[in-house]
Each structure stands twice: as structure tokens, then as C-alpha cells.
């Protein structure tokens, strides 16, 4: 099967009146180029003289005559004004090979002393320049809508008075094969004249099935006078069309070549595509051009002309083929690019937490900004991990690069950090194991990371750093300070020790963890950016007063506003933590010797704490559950057992021992004397769990406070 040439198959001839404005783009098809070069040499009308080498003889050279020279790339041409890039113009500006009414015949004299052959060559040169300009406009699009819009604006009104673009729904991606029927959806329409320009009786007679002979000369359909019934209010056409296997539309699309609407197959195909209720233009005033991508047909374009201008010529099929080829290949690229962008977005999204936990005693907020809209993946991450004892681990890190590889490495390091955090290792040990993991991933896997653990009971925070920018602490009074944390070496260097520091975390203070994309750019170095960040936080805190810290979400937005246009070269991960803490009066803590009397003593201590807090309603439930959990701990412990009660929005009980074996809920048989303790905990507690520590484990459960004591 002979394929239509694309605009890259041969150099564009330089015809009289100028050439293309972009070298190497918008080159003309060989068939049309040969027609221009050979027509002046062969005036005898040999139809083979217009053929390109190796091309089909089914597309002869155009007939003589024309309606004027079009305007291409914004330049006005004799006989009319218009632009291939979407400028409006009259009928004289449209590309056409038809004869001008009353004009010269082929081979006869023309005004200025020339012949019709010179006019034909000039029109062919204009046609080639139009194709170059139109394909350049289509190629400028990146996404699907831009490419389709480029096709519409490039062809209306220069090539046609209206256009309809149908695309498969859904569009296939790559080697995907359709599993259901092939459906075409009207993606976009465009027309030369809006309906508002039509007045009086001309419009009154248009709009039903009888409109086919009322609007144009010779009984032809003047679609510009039809009512707007399309899905976008542009042209009368069906929105959806299911291609029937073996039908006329399927046959035309399988043939790939553009065809005139006047052909037998195209009439039925257009009727199937546009819908049976919508009339089809008569004569050669419609071109149906299949849009074929790299592997299959992905849609169709319909070019339409009104009776006010000459009908399409044979060489206009070459123009339609060029436009359809460039559009289809551009759509293919846009779909593949969209799929890659979707995969990258999904990868980045799954690597970052969907939502932050809300542990007791701390409030959290976060932000993530990619380096650019066109590359939304990177190696920055943040995380907040609840730990035993109502503590929380705050993590922020940055893997080198902005590729999907960086995002994948980031995901592995984040998963490793979560696993290490659940072991309740000290921050310095966590960084040490992350460094070992990065070396196992590869010799060039480098990352920076800051790992902090906040304890709301002691109001302290422990921080270890691996080459990351230091955090900033905003105090309640409005003072912002850059914390003095040992910088450390980046993760992946190997053979280095990490040092942790323990600092005060007063209630009402806000800790800001961030990546270097927030403070470093081409316009400033990292330390200048850190100082600007500190000043910005202090200024924001002064607006809310010394007794009221700024809201976390608004604070994050205000921090990001310090970035000016073009002042961001890297991803940004931001994690803000507001320290509320837990008051000492809401904490009860005891040590119990691992003896048989420990469960009874635990019940008495819990009863006293509830009486002090006014929570006697929970006494029966708490005593029963504490007795079961402490009994299980004493059975395996060799050192004193810890018992702690925390009153916050819930009542939390934590029992710790030195045995690393985690309890598991089992279904006790009727003859078993034990094994029902965790069953009771599971049925009566709001939540419960067990966490392994470096020195043992902690079993905890929560009870809902009475309604009057909540908050």
C-alpha cells in the first residue's frame, strides 16, 4: 500500500514569492514539489510529469487556475489576506487550486504578460509554504489539546472553512490493543463564520433535513448556515461514532489515504461518522482524512468548504495527507508523553505519604513541589512515623537528581527509614543503617537526610543529620533560630559516624524541616537562603502576636511564597511540626517488679490515676485490660515492667518489658485455661498494638474518654 509522504521526505523547493521561515521544518511532499518543478517544462499536459519518483500515479498534478495567492505565516499575499497560523481572512486568502471565475484558462495569457503555467507554479509554491507553516504549527504542540488546536487554527480559514477532528476514545497507548468496539469521539471543531453572522431568511430555512439544498448554490449543503448542535456548539455532527466492522467508515479508515466526500465510499463513511441526522456536503467540498499513528488509525479529520469558494482539488488531498500525518504522529507522541508523565506522577505520589498522621502532642503539615511541571519526579521526601510512648519520628531527605531513578531510590530509602523507625533505634543508628543501605544500592547513590524524634512527654527532641540543611525552630514569642546540629556526611559516603543532639522542644514552638530546594538557587547560596527563611518565619510569627503561633498550613504557604519567579531549580519538600506536648499532670508512670503481685498493684495504681482525672467511668474496663496486659508481661520479663497512662483526647495505656517476643492474638479452645487476654483487649479497647524496641517491646491500648471529658 502506497503511503502518503511526510513533510520530512524531501527538501522544499523555493518558489516565486518566498520560502519557509524555519529551515529544516515544514518541508513539502515530493509529489507536490515535483509538480512545481516539472510543470513549466512539460506544457503538453503529460500527467506522468507531475509524479514523484516511486510514488503512486493515482494523484495527478493540479489543474490550472486559482482564486488568489494565500497569505502564509502571517504574510499577506496577492488576492487576499490571511495566515496559516490562525489569522482570519476572506475567501481570496484560502489555499485552493480552483479556477477564478472569469479568469484565464490554462496556458493562456494572464495580467502582467505571464501565462497560466506561471500562476499554477505560484499557487503550488504557496501550497507548499502553507503545508510547511501548518506542520510547524502542529509540531509546536506538546499535549493533545495543543496539537489538535494547532491543526484547527492552521487549516481554518486558509485551507478549509471548517474542520471536525475525531479521535478514538480511549486513545491507545503504545502497543496496547483495544479490547472493545472502536469508538470515535468528536474532540474539537472549528469554523470560519459564527452563526451570529447569519441573519434573516437565510438562517430560517437552515436546520432540518431540508437544509441540504437551501443554503448553497446548485443544491449543495451550506453547513455554515446550519444550527449549532455539535457537542462544542461549533458544527452539526454526532459526538460519538462506533465504527462498525466492515462498514464504509472502517474501510475508508483502513485505506489510510484521504478521500473526497463525493466518492461513493466516503459518502456512506461521512454519514456514519457525522450521524444519520446530519446532512453531508455534496461535491468535492469535503475531505475525510484518516489520522494514522505509528501502529494504527487513531481518528479522522473532516475538512469542509462552503459553496462560496472553489471546491477541493486533487492536490488538496496531498495537503490533507500531510496535515493528517503530522497531526497523528504528534498525537501519538502526546499520548506517550502523557502516559510517561502519569507514571512519573503516580510513582512520586506513592513514594510520598498520602496523609500525615496526627500523633498525640504534635500537629503536622507538609508541602511538596516538583522542580518543574514537565519533570514532576525527584528524590525529595518527608515522613512522620508514630513511635511507642506517643513519640513521633520526623524525617526529611533528598536524593541527588530529578529522574525516576532518583524517585525509586528515594522510595527504597524511605521504606528502610520506616522499618528502622519501628525498631525504635536511636536517630544516629537509623542514619548509619541508611548509609549502609545506600551503599548496597550502588556506589553513586548519594542522599542527605535529617532524622528527628520528638517526645511530647519530656518536651525534648533528638536530631541526627546526614549532610542536610539544619532545621529552623520558631518559638512561641516569634523568635526564629537555626538549630545547631552537627552537619554529618551525606548518606552513601560510607565509613562515617553520625552524631545526635538532644534539644528542648517547648510547647507552642514550630520546627521546620526542608530540603535545599527551598533555600538554594542560582540567585543565592544555601546559607543566604537559610537566613532569609529564618527572617521570613520571624516576620510571619509577628503578624499573629506573641501568644498565638501562626497556623501551620498558612505558615507553609507563606514560606513557599518567599520563592520568586524563576527562583526554583530543585524539588522542595517541607515538613512543619507544631509542638503541643503533653502536660505532666496528664501523665502517670510506674515501675513494677516482675512478680505475681504486679497485676494487682497495677490495678490499684490505675484506679488512683482515674480518680485524680475524674475518669471513674473507665475504671472497670481499664482495670481488666491492665491486669491482662501486665500479667502477660510479667510472665516473660526479667527486669522491671513499666506502666504508663496518658490522658489526651483518649486514655492510652502502655506496658513495656524486656522480652522481644510480640504477643499474638490466638483463638483459645474451650479446654484452655488461658489465651483470652488479648481477645478481651481486642474487643474492649478502641485500638491496641505492640511495638518491638531495641530493649524489648511495648504493648499499648486506648480507651475512648467519656463525652464530657473529650477535648
N, C-alpha and C positions, 0 to 999 in steps of 0.2 A: 504494500500500500504506500502510495506516494504521500509523504508528509509535507506540510507547508513549511517553507523556510522561516527561520527566525531572524531577528534583526542582527544577529552576530555572524551570519553566514558569509558575508562579503562586504567589501568596502562600499561606502555610499558614493555614487557619482556626484560630481559638482555640476549642478545645472545652473542655467542662467537665473540670476536673481538672488544668489547667495547659497549658503550651505548650512550645515548644522553648527550649533554654537558650542557643543561639547564634543571634543574629539574622542573617538572610540565608543560613543554611545549613540543609540538610535539609528544604527545603520540599516539601509534599505534592503528589502528582499532581492535576491538575484534576478528573479523573474521580472520585476518592475524595472530594475536597473538596466537589464539587457534591452528592455523595450525602449527605454530612452536613448540608449546608445545606438541601436540599430535602426530606429525608425527613420532618421534622416538619411541613412544610407540606402534604405530599401523602401522607395516610394511606390513600388509596384503593388504593395499590399500583400506581400508574401506572409501568410500567418505564421510560418515557422520562424520568421526572422525575429519575432518577439519572445522566443522561448529561451529559457536559461539552459545551459548545458546540464544534462542529466535530469531535467525537470519534466513534469507531465505536460502534454500538449493540450490538456483539457482547459487551460486557462489562457485564451488568446490575448493579444495586446488590445488596448482600449481603442474605441472608435474616436474619430476626431470631434472637435467642438468642445465648448465648455461654457460655464456660466460665470467665469471670472476667476481670478487668482486668489487663493485664500491667504489669510494672514497667519503666519506660523511663528510660534514662540513670541507672540506679542507684537510682531511687526505687521504693519498694515500693508496689504498687497493691492494691486490694481483690481478694481471691480468690486471692492467691498472691504470691510474691516472686521476683524475677529481675532481669536487667539486659540491655539490648541490647548493652552493651559486653563481654559475655562472662561475666557472672555466672551461676552455676548456679542453677536453680530447679526447682520441681516442675511438674507438668502445669498447675496453675492459673495459672502465670505466663506461659504461652505465648500468643502472639497468635493468635486463632482467631475465626472468625465462626460456629462451630457452636453448636447449642443445648446448654445444660446439661441432662444427664439429669434428668428430673423437674422442670425449671424452667418458667417462664412461657412461654406462646405469644405470637406476635406480636400486639400490640395489647391484650394482657391486662394485668391488674394485676401489679405486682412489689412485693416487700417495700419498705416506706418510702412507699407511696402513689403510686409512679410507674407508668409503662407500659413495655411492651417497646420502644416507639419511643425513649424516653429511654435505655434500655440500649443500643440499637443506635447511637444518636448517640455515646454514651460510648465504645463499642467502636471506632467509626470514628475518633474523636479519638485514642484510644490507638494505633490502627493508623497514623495519620499521624505521631504523635510517634515511634513506633518507626521508621518509614521515615526520618524526619529524623535520629534518633540513629544509625541504621545507616549511612546515607550519609555522615554526618560521620566515623564511624569508618573507613569505607573510604577517604575522601578524605585521612585523615591519613597514609596510607602513601605512601612515596616510591619504594621499589623494588618489584619484582614480588612478592616473598615477603610483604612487609608488606601489600600490597593484598589478596592472596588470604587471608592470615591474618585481616585485618580483616573480610572477608566471612564467613569461617567463624565467628569469635567473635561477630559481630553477630547471626547468624541461629540459632546453636545455643546454648541451647535455646529462645530466645524465639520464633522463627518456625518452626523445624523441629527434629526430633530428630537429624537427621544431614544432612550435605551432602557432595557429591562435586564437585570442581572439575576439569574437563578443559580443557587448553589445547593449542593447536596446537604441534607440535614439528617444526621450529623455529618460533618466533613470527615472523611477517612484520614487517618494519620499514618504515614509511613507505609508499612506492609500490611496494615490492618485490612481485613476483608469484611465486607458488610454481611451481617447475619440476617437482616430483614429486607423488606422491599426497599428499592431505591426511591427516595423522596426528594424532590427539588423544592426549595423554599425561595420565594421572592425576597432577595436580600436587599436590593436597592433599585429605585427607579429615578430617572431624571428626564426632564423635558425642556423644550425651548421656550414655550409660552405658557404662562399660568392661565388657569381657566378664568380668572377675573378679567382678563383682557378681552374675553368674548362677550358680546352684547347682543341684545335684540333677538330677532328670529333665527339667527344662525345657531344660537345655542338651544333655542326652544325645540328645534327639530332633532337635536342630537341626544342620544341617550338610550335608546332601546335597540332592539334588533333591527329596526328600520333605519337606524342612523348610518348604516353602512353605505347608503347611497345618497345621503343628504348633505354631507359636509364637503365633498371634494368634486373635482372635475371628472367626467367620464364614469361616474358611479363608484369611484374609489373611496375608501374609508378615510375620512379626515379625523384621526384619533385625537387631535388636539382639541376637538370640539365635543368630545365625549365627557360625561360626568366623571368625577373623580371617585372611583370605587376601589382603588387599589389599597393594599394594607398600609401604605405610607401616604395615601392621598395624592399620588402622582399620576398614575396611569391605570386604565381599566385592565386588570389582569387578576387571575387567581393567585392566591397567596401560596397555596400548596399544590403540588402536582406529583402524584405517584406514577412512576414510569411503568407502563405495562410491558412485561417481557414479550418481545416480538412485535410490539406496536410500532407505529410510524415514528414516534419520538425516539424510541430506543434504537431504531435503525439509523436515524439521522445522527444521533449522538455516537453510535458505533462507527459511523463513517468518518468522524473527526473533522472533515472539511466543512467550512461554512457553505451554506446553500441559500439561494434566493427563496423568498417566501412564496413566489409564484410557481415553484416546481410542485409536482404532484405530491411527492413525499413530504415536502415542507409544509404544504397547506394543512394536511392532517396532523403533522407534528406540532405546528403552531397552535392549531385548535386544541390539541391535547394539553399543550403547555399553558396557554393562556386561559383555558377553560371554555367549555362549550357555549357559555352565555355571552362571551366577549367576541366581537367581530374581528376578523383578520384582515389587514390591509391587502388590497389587490395589487397586481403587477409587481414589478421589481422595486417595491418600496419597503421591503423588509428583508433582513438578512438574519438567519439563525446560525450562530457560530457556537459550536461545542467548545467548552473550556476543558481541555485535557491537561492533567498534570503529568508527573513523571510515570505514573503507572496506570492511571485510569481517568475516565471522564469525571470531573468534579462539579460540572454545572453547565450552564449555557447562557449566552448573551444574545439579546434580540435588538438589532439596530433598526430604527424606523425613520421614514421620511414622509413628509406631508405632500399633498398634490401641488403645493405652491412651488416646489423646486423639482429639478430633474430627478428621475429615478436612479437607483444604483446601477453601476456598470460592472462589467466582468472583473476589471482590475480592482474594484472595490472589495471583491472577495479576498484579494490578497491583503488589502489593508485590514479587513476584519480578521483574517487569519493571524496576521502579526499581532494585532491587539489582543486577540483571544489567547495566543501562545504566551505572550509576556504576562498577561493577567493570570493565567492558570499557573504558570511557574512561580509567580510571585505569591499567589495564594498558597501553593504547596509549601514554599519557604516560610510563610507566615504561620501556617498551621504547625509545622515542625518546630518553629521558634516558640510558638505559644505552648506546645507540649513540653518543651525543654524548660521554659520558664515556670510552667505549672509544677513539673517535677522538682525543680530547684526550690520553689516556694514551699512545696509540701515537705521536702527534706529539711529545710530550715525550720519550718513550723513544728515538725515532730521532734526536732532536736532541742527546741526550747520548751519550757513548761507552758502548758495550756493556761493554767491559772496558778497563782501563788497561794500557798497555804496561809492560814490565819492562826498561827500558834498563839498560845497564851502569853500575854505580856509584851507583844510586839506587833506592830502594823507594818505592812509591806506594800510597796508599789514598784513598778518596773516599766522600762521602755526599751524597745529595740528598733534601731533604724539601720537599714542596709546602706552600703556605700553608695549605691546608685540604683535607680529604678530598673535599669537594664541588667543589673547583676545583683540580685537580691539574696545571694548566699554569701556567707562569710564564716569566720571562725570565732566570732564573739559569742559568749553565752553567760547566763546568770542562773542562779538557782537558790532556793531556800528549802532546807531539809529539816523537818522536825526531828529532834533528838530526845532521848529519855530525860526525865527530870524537867520537862517543859522548856528545855533549851532549844535553840534553833541554829543551824549552820547556814551562814551566808557566803555564797561563792560567786565570784565573777572571774572570767578568764578570756583569753584572746589567743587564738591560734593564728600563726602567720598565714597571710593570703586571703583571697576573697573568692576562692573557687569552691566547687562541690567537694573536692578533696579536702579542703580546709574544714568544710562543714562536717564531713564524715569523721575526720579526726576529732573535731570538737565533740561530736556525739559520743565517741568512744571514751574520751577523757571525762565527759560529764557523767556517763554511766559509771565509770570507775570511781569518780568522786562520790557519787551517791552510795555505792557499795561500801566504800571506806568509811563514809559518814555513819552508816548503820552499824558499823563495828565500834563506833564511839571512840575512834582513835584521836589522839591529840592533833591539832592543826598542823604542826610541823611534820608529824608522821604521815599525815594524809598527803602533803606535798611531796614527801620523799617517795611514797609509793606511786604517785602520779608521774614523777620523774622517771621511775623505772618503767612504767607502762609506756611512756612516750618513747623511750629508747627501744623498747621491743617493737613498737610500730614502725620505726625507721630511724636512720641516723640524722635525717633532716627534719624531724618532727619537733618543732620548737613552739612553745607557748608560754604565756605569762599567766599567772593565777594568783588570786588573793582569797584566802580561806579564813573565815572568822566564825567563832562560836560565841553566841550571846546567852548568858544565864540570867533570866529575869528575876530569880530569887536573890542572887548575890549582887545584882546590878553591875556585873563585870562582863567584859568581852575579851576574848583571846584571839589574837590575829597573827597569822603567818603569811609571809609574802614571797612570791617567786618572780621577781623582776617586773612586778606590776606597779602602776602609779598608785601612790598612797591614798587612802580614803580621807574624806573630809567629814568632820564631826561638827554639826550645827547645834549649839547649846540653846537652852530654852530662852535665855536672855537675848539672843540674837548674835552672839559671838560665834564665828566660824573659825575652826583651826584645822590645819593639815596634820594628821596624826603622824608621829614619828615612829615609823615601822621599818625594821631592817629590810633593805630592798631585796636581797637574795638574788640568786641566779635564775634565769628562765628554766622552765621545765623542759627536759630533753638534753640539757648540757651534760648531766651525769657527774657523779663524784663530788657533789657539793652538799653541804649541810644547810638545813633551813632552821631559822630561829624564830620563836614565837614570843610575843609580848602580851602581857595582860594589863588592860586599862580599865578605868572607870567608865561606866555607861549610865550616866544619870537619867532619871525618869524625865521624859519630855524632850530629850535630845534626839537628833536625827543623824544617822550615819548614811553617807552617800558613797556607794561603790560604783565604779565606772571603768570603761576601757579607754585607751588612749585616743580613740577617735573623737572623744568629746573635748579634749584639751590640746591636741596636737594637730597642726595642719601646715600647709605651705606658708601661711601668713604668720605663724607664731610657733615657738618651740614649746615643748611639753611643760616646762616649769612656768613659763609665762601664762600658759593656758590654765594651769592649776591655780595660780594666783588670781586670775580672772574668775575662775569658778568659785573660789573662796569669797571674793568680793561680791559676786552675784548672790550667793547664798545669804550673806550677811545683809545685803540690801533687801532681799525678799523677806527675811525674818523681821526687819524693822517695820515693814508695812502692816504686819499683823499684831504688833505690840510685843512687849517683853514677856507677857504672861500667857500668850497664846501662840503656839507654834503654827507655822503655815500648813495648810492641808497638803497631804503627801502628793496627791495627783496634780494639784496646781503647782506644787514645787517642782515636780518632774518636768512639767510643760515649760515652766519658766526657765529652768536650767537649759533645756534644749533651745530656747529662744536666743540664747547667747551666741548661737551659731549663725553667722551671716550668710548671705547668698554666696555660693562657691567656696564656703569655708569648711567643707567637709570632704575629706579624702578617704575616710576609713569607716568601717562599721562602728556603731555605737551601741553598747549595752549598758544600761543604767539600772541600779537596784538601790532603792531608798528604804531604810528601816527606821521606824519611829519607836523608841524605847519607852514603853509604859511601865514595865516591870511589875512585880507582884509585891505588895506591901508585906512587911514582916508579920503583921498581925493576921494575915491570911495564910500563914504557913505554920504547920506543926510537924516536927521532925523528931524521931526517936531511934535509938539503937536497942535491939532485942537480942539477948543471948539465945543461941540455938538450943533451947531446952523445951521440955514438954509444956512448961507453964507459959511459953511465949504467946500462943494464941489467946489465952485468957487475958494476959496483960495487954495485948494489942486491942482487944475489945474494950477494956476499961479506958485506955488512952483515947481511943476513937470516940467513945461516948462523952468524955470530958470535952474534947475539942468541939463536938457538935453542940454541946450545951453552951460553950463560950460563944459560938457563932449563931446561936438561935436556930439550929437546924435539927431539932429533936425529931422532926417528921421522918428523917432519913436514918434514924438510929437503928431500927431493926434490920433494914437492908444492909447498911454499912457493916454492922457487927457480923452478920452472917458471911458476907463476902470477904471481909478482912480475916475472919477466922479461917476460911478455906484457903486463901492465898498464903497466909503466914504458916499454916500447917504444912503446906506443900514445900515452902522454902526451908523450914526448919528440918524437914526430913532429909534434905541433901546438903545443907550448909554446914561448913566447918567454922566459919567466922561469924561474928555478929550480923544479924539481919537488920536492914534499915526499913523503917516505915515512915512515910511522909504523906501528909494530907495538904492539898492545895485548894483554897476556895477562890474561884474566879467566877466565870459565867457558868461553870459546872463544879461539882465536887470531884476532885481527882485523888485517887489513892495509888501510891507507888510502893511496891515491896521489892527490895533488892537483896540478893545473896551472891555468894562467890561460886555458885555452880554454873558452868556454861551451858548445861543442857536445858533447852527451852521446853516448857510444858506443852503438851498437845492434848486437845480435847478428844476423848475416846468415848465410845458408847459402852457403858457398863452393862454387864449381864445381870440377870436377876439374882444370881448367887454371889456376885461380887460384893465385898464389904466396903470398897472404896471406888474411886474413879469417877465420882459425880460432882466433884468440886468445881471443875471448870465448866461443867454443864450448867450449874447454878449461876456461875459468873456470866456465862454467855446469855442466859435467859433474863437475868435481872439487871445487868449493867447496861448503860447507854452505849458504851463502847469498851473494848478491852483489847489488850495486846501484850506481847512480850518482846523485848529487845535484848540481844546479846551485847554485853560490854566486854572490854578488854580484861576486866577483873571478875566477870560473872555475867549476871543478867538482871533485868528489871521486869517485873510483871505489874501491869497497871490496869486500872479500870476507872470508868467515870460514871457518876450518877447525876441525873438531872436535878437541879435545885427546885424547891417549891416556887410556884409562880411569883409569890410576893418577894422572894429573895433574889430573883434574877436581875442582873444589871447593877 
